[in-house]
Amino acid sequence: MITDSTRPGEAGTEQRLSRRRALARGTAVTVAAGITGYVVGAGERPAASPDDASPVSCAPEMVTVSARGSRQAGVDRPVQPQQHVVLSVYDLPAAAHPDAPGSDFVRRNGRLLAGLGTRVLELTTHGGDAALGGFPPGDLTVTVGVGPRVVKAVDSTLPGARELPSFAREEMSDSARGGDLMVQVCASDPQVVTLADGVLRAWLQEHSAVPGWAQQGFRPPTRPGGAGQRVPMRNLLGFLDGMVVPRTPAELEREVWLPGPGRVRGGTVAVVRRLRLDVARFLAQELTHQERAVGRRREDGAPLSGGGPDAPMDLGAKSAQGRYLVPAMAHARRANPNGTGSGLMLRRGYSYANGPEDRGLLFICFQRELRTFVATQQRLDDGDDLSAFATATASGTFLVLPGFSAERPLGAPLFS
């Protein structure tokens, strides 16, 4: 699904990465810490520690994103999603009675998640990890979720215990559907992403996790918008991917984060879909046909009902001849929450390219209820001009676990 009902996140607690020093011929030389990322404004740079050494780089500095907290990083922080991602899905070995609460399956996976969280903290800690080859972690984030089979083994009434139904236009193997564990690795430096993903993959396989499917993705470079808002990315079809922007922190609390008290407080429900796009066929159309399929202008994302990019879409607006300005089967109309009756999603999409015949969108969304995604996708299946150019080749839903720290292991509220 290439949905228009996007919900950018609010800024979390972020700290700026201090300048690092490198030694060259016995002389300390001040260098920038990041390989790529956000430029820190003049006068905002804290003094570097004499012991804070890293490889020489001429790239700009970037913000760091702490892995610790009541909510995991990589959902609504950093404000602007990093440029690169590897999203990997794994299966976990079953036990004799995997669905029985308190079974070996539950206890074993509780230990696995606690150990995985420790490894994530090591990789993202200021100063980096030897496994990153001397690269500073920069804005590296790792986000972990567990699939419905794992959630149901704990408590079948919890959010995240439901599987995704099948939808139209799906071509995927059994190994590319569902899964027990999602690991989303994001950073501005693609080398850091590759190294961190490799470390976690090796660790998980040592602990009996079986790789399912994985996908690398990328976004164009961009800076956060005004008032801490995300800037929608431009996808391979040339259009801005998602345009509905939240206005208050209360919206994020209401639509995305799971409430408390409870074992899943601070978590959220993720849906991931790899969508192969028929880019050549879409771009072969005249621009007016492309825009009518999307329901927005390609240049700036403004709705066809009028106004600028930030104008609300007027689904009732008609031409002098009585035709809807936003066509009846336009994607922006079909995915609009007013039509689906569902809530809003927090989107974190990436483009991907596995070759000339396999390129498209790695769709990632977060919401409080799985119904938000399911209702939207079912409406698109009923009729949507843009979906005719998209085929899902991998899909799954995961409960993104509450935040963690060294004192509060990953998964502890759910598995303890």
HELIX and SHEET records of a PDB file:
HELIX    1   1 ASP A  104  THR A  124  1                                  21    
HELIX    2   2 ALA A  130  LEU A  132  5                                   3    
HELIX    3   3 PRO A  148  VAL A  154  1                                   7    
HELIX    4   4 ASP A  174  ALA A  176  5                                   3    
HELIX    5   5 PRO A  190  GLU A  206  1                                  17    
HELIX    6   6 GLY A  226  GLY A  228  5                                   3    
HELIX    7   7 PRO A  249  GLU A  255  1                                   7    
HELIX    8   8 VAL A  279  LEU A  283  1                                   5    
HELIX    9   9 LEU A  287  VAL A  294  1                                   8    
HELIX   10  10 HIS A  331  ARG A  334  1                                   4    
HELIX   11  11 PRO A  337  THR A  340  1                                   4    
HELIX   12  12 LEU A  370  ASP A  382  1                                  13    
HELIX   13  13 SER A  387  PHE A  389  5                                   3    
HELIX   14  14 ALA A  412  PHE A  415  1                                   4    
SHEET    1   A 2 GLN A  15  ARG A  16  0                                        
SHEET    2   A 2 VAL A  63  THR A  64 -1                                        
SHEET    1   B 2 ARG A  20  ALA A  24  0                                        
SHEET    2   B 2 THR A  27  VAL A  31 -1                                        
SHEET    1   C 8 VAL A 210  PHE A 218  0                                        
SHEET    2   C 8 HIS A  84  ASP A  91 -1                                        
SHEET    3   C 8 LEU A 181  ALA A 187 -1                                        
SHEET    4   C 8 THR A 141  VAL A 146 -1                                        
SHEET    5   C 8 ALA A 390  VAL A 400 -1                                        
SHEET    6   C 8 THR A 268  LEU A 277 -1                                        
SHEET    7   C 8 ASP A 358  GLN A 367 -1                                        
SHEET    8   C 8 LEU A 346  ARG A 347 -1                                        
SHEET    1   D 8 VAL A 210  PHE A 218  0                                        
SHEET    2   D 8 HIS A  84  ASP A  91 -1                                        
SHEET    3   D 8 LEU A 181  ALA A 187 -1                                        
SHEET    4   D 8 THR A 141  VAL A 146 -1                                        
SHEET    5   D 8 ALA A 390  VAL A 400 -1                                        
SHEET    6   D 8 THR A 268  LEU A 277 -1                                        
SHEET    7   D 8 ASP A 358  GLN A 367 -1                                        
SHEET    8   D 8 TYR A 350  GLY A 355 -1                                        
END                                                                             
